[in-house]
Amino acid sequence: MMENSQVERRLLVCQNRTCRKQGSAKVLAAFESSEVSNIQVEKSGCLGQCGNGPMVLILPEEVWYSRVFPQQISTILEENFLGRITVK
């Protein structure tokens, strides 16, 4: 695990009740299994977008993704971390 001083960006995956019912645990697991340098993947509480989940938020840029499925993880990583990823 990286120290906070080494983490450039954070990727939050909502794990609140509505998002979990919509499959956010699988989305979180897919992000956690990807190897991305300088990003901290974290589960979060409610991101205030109930009904649009599973929700993903990339910080500090504040890039939002709604209705995320595990199959979309590679695309999201490529869009936001191009040149810095190795996806298993």
PyMOL commands that set and color helices and strands:
alter all, ss='L'
color gray80, all
select helices_A, chain A and resi 4-6+17-21+24-32+70-81
alter helices_A, ss='H'
color red, helices_A
select strands_A, chain A and resi 9-14+35-36+39-44+56-59+63-65+85-86
alter strands_A, ss='S'
color yellow, strands_A
deselect
rebuild
show_as cartoon
